[in-house]
């Protein structure tokens, strides 16, 4: 007996695909929406290989209200929505801000309108620790002031949170939202059937690490080693994507059990900060692969250090991460090797 249908926008993406798997394993029936602008249909095959069944996927754009309505009409009795669908490349957002505002903000507004129309009142929103900017104090709690964003991408997350807050305080909406502020998702499913699939040059550290170890990229550049950190490189809170996916399931259950306030915010991280060099060494230690890296100049827009205080997620959501940095790195490497195996077979 299914616990109910959960619509997952961007469900073929990196975090979305892992969440779909965890939803099924928790007894839910996920329905995917994805326009494949930043994901590949092969992710659906990976999900199918893990679950031994296909998941329904509607190939539409979330800014298209008519197409969205059709999905809600077809998929009767949707219990809640997890909204991942968004563009996420910081550099591109600086070059093409309107593209980011139209997609990231526009899709949330359209989704909320259609949800209200079909009386679907539970939303888990994919937010980001970028809303904290460069924090004055560490670790950051949910009470840490939200800062001016460093990029249009970061600003879209901030604006989306503001939209949800305004909706909650309007008194005119039954929609309840939980916004999960992710720290740095890394790793892949232990089956190595799904993982991070950057299109083109990766924007994130770990795909760069795995592609360098695999010989696809020549070298990793570490951007700056003169920050006020133990080894001079930036500090991040690296969270295993499977742990992150499980946080969404816990959030959905909280909403469906009617335990949530009209709007809630949670940090999803490990509570531990690691430097970029520590992440590189954790990969080397876990996999036995030596990495070719060099120190380069600082990169504009990088936050020197950020990591989460996870007390609220632990105490209120009852959620805690369980994977180590080395386990996450090993899973990312297994995923990279499986990608190469698949390429070799083609």
C-alpha positions in Angstrom: 0.0 0.0 0.0 1.6 3.3 -1.1 1.9 6.2 1.4 0.8 8.5 -1.5 1.9 10.1 -4.7 4.7 12.7 -4.4 5.4 14.9 -7.4 9.2 15.4 -7.9 10.1 18.3 -10.2 13.6 17.9 -11.6 13.4 14.3 -10.5 15.9 13.1 -13.1 18.6 15.5 -11.8 21.4 14.7 -9.4 19.6 15.1 -6.0 16.1 14.5 -7.5 17.0 11.0 -8.8 18.4 9.9 -5.4 15.3 11.3 -3.7 13.0 9.4 -6.0 14.8 6.1 -5.0 14.5 7.0 -1.3 10.8 7.9 -1.7 10.1 4.5 -3.2 12.1 2.7 -0.5 10.1 4.6 2.1 6.8 3.4 0.6 5.8 6.5 -1.5 4.9 6.7 -5.2 7.0 9.4 -6.8 6.0 11.0 -10.1 8.8 12.8 -12.0 8.6 16.0 -13.9 11.7 17.0 -15.8 12.5 18.9 -19.0 16.0 17.4 -19.3 17.6 20.8 -19.8 20.2 19.9 -17.1 19.9 16.2 -16.8 19.9 13.1 -18.9 17.2 10.5 -19.6 19.8 7.8 -18.6 19.1 8.8 -15.0 15.6 7.2 -15.4 17.3 3.9 -16.5 19.5 4.1 -13.4 16.5 4.6 -11.1 14.8 1.6 -12.9 17.9 -0.6 -12.4 18.0 0.2 -8.7 14.2 -0.2 -8.0 13.5 -2.9 -10.6 10.6 -0.8 -11.9 10.0 2.2 -14.0 8.9 5.5 -12.5 6.4 7.7 -14.4 8.0 10.7 -15.9 6.3 13.7 -17.5 8.7 15.6 -19.8 7.5 19.2 -19.3 8.8 22.6 -18.2 7.6 23.8 -14.7 7.1 27.3 -16.0 4.4 26.0 -18.3 1.1 26.3 -16.3 -1.0 24.4 -18.8 1.4 21.5 -19.0 1.6 21.4 -15.2 -2.2 21.4 -14.9 -2.4 18.5 -17.2 0.0 16.5 -15.0 -2.1 17.3 -11.9 -5.3 16.2 -13.7 -3.7 13.0 -14.9 -2.1 12.1 -11.7 -5.1 12.1 -9.3 -4.5 12.5 -5.6 -1.0 14.0 -5.4 -0.2 14.3 -1.7 2.8 16.6 -1.9 5.5 18.1 -4.1 9.3 18.2 -3.9 10.5 21.1 -6.0 14.1 20.6 -7.3 13.7 22.0 -10.8 16.1 25.0 -11.1 19.2 26.1 -13.0 22.2 26.1 -10.7 25.4 27.3 -12.3 26.6 30.4 -10.5 28.8 31.7 -13.3 26.1 31.2 -15.9 23.6 33.0 -13.7 25.9 36.1 -13.7 26.0 36.1 -17.5 22.3 35.3 -18.0 20.3 36.6 -15.0 16.9 36.7 -16.7 17.2 33.1 -17.7 17.6 32.3 -14.0 14.9 34.5 -12.7 12.4 33.2 -15.3 13.1 29.6 -14.6 13.9 29.4 -10.9 11.4 32.0 -9.6 8.9 31.6 -12.3 8.6 27.8 -11.9 8.0 28.2 -8.2 5.2 30.8 -8.6 3.6 28.7 -11.4 3.8 25.5 -9.3 2.3 27.2 -6.2 -0.6 28.5 -8.3 -1.3 25.1 -9.8 -0.9 23.3 -6.4 -3.5 25.7 -4.9 -5.9 25.1 -7.8 -5.7 21.3 -7.2 -5.7 21.5 -3.4 -2.2 20.1 -3.0 -0.9 21.7 0.1 2.5 20.2 1.0 5.7 21.4 -0.5 9.4 20.6 0.1 11.6 23.3 -1.5 15.1 22.7 -2.5 17.0 25.7 -1.1 20.7 26.4 -0.5 23.2 27.6 2.1 24.1 30.3 -0.4 21.3 32.3 1.3 23.7 32.9 4.2 26.3 34.6 2.0 29.6 35.1 3.9 28.4 34.4 7.4 29.9 36.4 10.3 29.7 33.5 12.7 30.1 29.7 12.3 28.5 27.2 12.2 25.4 28.8 10.6 22.1 28.1 12.3 18.6 28.7 10.7 18.6 32.0 12.6 21.8 33.2 10.9 20.9 36.3 9.0 20.2 35.8 5.3 22.6 38.0 3.4 22.6 39.7 0.0 23.3 37.0 -2.5 26.7 36.7 -4.3 25.0 35.7 -7.6 21.7 35.8 -9.4 21.5 32.0 -8.7 21.9 32.6 -5.0 19.4 35.4 -5.2 16.8 33.2 -6.9 16.9 30.8 -3.8 16.6 33.8 -1.5 13.6 35.2 -3.4 11.9 31.8 -3.5 12.3 31.5 0.2 10.7 35.0 0.5 7.8 34.0 -1.7 7.1 31.0 0.5 7.4 33.2 3.7 5.0 35.8 2.2 2.6 33.1 1.2 2.7 31.6 4.7 2.0 35.0 6.3 -0.7 36.0 3.8 -3.4 34.0 5.7 -4.8 33.2 2.2 -3.0 29.9 1.6 -3.3 26.4 3.0 0.1 25.5 1.5 2.7 24.4 4.0 6.4 24.5 3.0 9.6 23.0 4.3 12.7 24.7 2.8 15.8 22.5 3.0 19.0 24.6 2.9 21.6 22.2 1.4 25.3 22.5 2.0 27.6 20.7 -0.5 26.0 17.5 -1.9 28.6 14.9 -3.1 28.8 11.2 -3.8 26.5 8.8 -5.6 24.1 5.9 -4.9 26.0 2.8 -3.5 24.8 0.8 -6.5 26.7 3.2 -8.9 23.6 3.3 -11.1 22.9 7.0 -10.5 25.2 9.9 -9.5 26.2 13.4 -10.5 26.2 13.9 -14.3 27.6 17.3 -15.1 27.0 18.4 -18.7 30.3 19.8 -19.9 32.9 21.1 -17.5 31.9 20.5 -13.9 31.1 23.4 -11.6 31.5 21.3 -8.5 34.7 20.0 -6.9 33.9 16.2 -6.7 33.1 15.6 -10.4 36.3 17.5 -11.1 38.2 15.2 -8.7 36.7 12.0 -10.2 37.2 13.2 -13.8 40.9 14.1 -13.1 41.5 10.7 -11.4 39.9 9.1 -14.5 42.2 11.0 -16.9 39.4 13.0 -18.4 40.8 16.3 -17.0 44.4 17.0 -16.7 44.5 18.7 -13.4 42.4 20.2 -10.6 43.0 23.8 -9.7 42.4 24.6 -6.0 41.2 28.3 -6.0 43.3 30.0 -3.3 45.3 28.7 -0.3 45.6 32.0 1.6 42.2 31.9 3.4 42.0 32.0 7.1 41.5 28.2 7.4 43.8 25.4 8.8 45.4 24.8 5.4 44.5 28.1 3.6 41.8 26.5 1.3 38.1 27.1 1.5 35.9 25.1 4.0 32.7 23.4 3.0 30.2 21.0 4.6 30.2 18.0 2.3 27.0 16.0 2.6 26.4 12.6 1.0 23.6 12.8 -1.6 21.9 9.7 -0.2 21.7 11.4 3.2 20.4 14.5 1.6 17.8 12.5 -0.3 16.6 10.9 3.0 16.1 14.3 4.5 13.5 15.0 1.8 11.6 11.9 2.7 11.6 12.9 6.4 10.4 16.4 5.4 7.6 14.9 3.3 6.5 12.7 6.2 6.5 15.7 8.6 4.2 17.6 6.2 1.8 14.6 5.6 1.6 14.0 9.4 0.5 17.6 9.8 3.3 18.4 12.1 4.8 21.3 10.2 4.2 25.1 10.7 3.1 27.0 7.6 6.8 27.5 6.7 9.9 25.8 8.2 13.6 26.1 7.3 16.3 23.4 8.0 20.0 23.2 7.3 20.9 19.9 5.8 24.6 19.2 6.2 26.9 17.1 8.4 27.7 19.8 10.9 31.5 19.5 10.0 33.5 21.7 7.8 36.3 20.3 5.6 38.8 22.2 3.5 39.2 21.6 -0.2 42.6 19.9 0.4 41.0 17.7 3.1 38.4 16.6 0.5 41.1 15.9 -2.1 43.1 13.8 0.5 39.9 12.0 1.6 39.4 10.9 -2.0 43.0 9.8 -2.4 42.8 7.9 0.9 39.4 6.2 0.1 40.3 5.2 -3.5 44.1 4.9 -3.6 44.1 7.3 -6.6 46.7 10.0 -6.6 45.3 13.4 -7.8 47.1 15.9 -9.9 46.2 19.3 -8.4 47.8 22.8 -8.3 47.1 25.9 -6.3 45.6 28.7 -8.3 44.4 32.2 -7.4 41.2 32.8 -5.5 38.0 32.6 -7.4 35.6 35.6 -7.4 32.4 34.9 -5.4 33.8 32.0 -3.3 32.7 32.0 0.3 35.8 31.4 2.4 34.2 29.0 4.9 30.7 27.7 5.7 29.3 24.7 7.5 26.1 23.9 9.2 24.7 23.7 12.7 22.4 20.8 12.3 20.7 20.9 15.8 17.3 21.9 14.4 17.2 19.1 11.8 18.3 16.6 14.4 15.9 17.7 17.1 12.8 18.7 15.1 13.0 16.7 11.9 14.7 13.8 13.6 17.2 13.7 10.8 21.0 13.1 10.9 23.5 12.2 8.3 25.3 8.9 8.6 27.9 8.8 5.8 31.6 9.8 6.1 33.5 12.0 3.7 35.5 9.0 2.6 32.4 6.9 2.0 31.0 9.7 -0.2 34.2 10.0 -2.1 34.4 6.2 -2.7 30.8 6.2 -4.0 31.6 9.1 -6.4 34.6 7.2 -7.7 32.5 4.0 -8.2 30.0 6.1 -10.1 32.8 7.6 -12.3 34.1 4.1 -13.1 30.6 2.8 -14.0 30.1 5.8 -16.4 33.4 4.8 -18.1 32.3 1.1 -18.3 29.0 2.2 -19.9 30.8 4.5 -22.4 33.2 1.6 -23.3 30.2 -0.7 -24.0 28.6 1.8 -26.4 
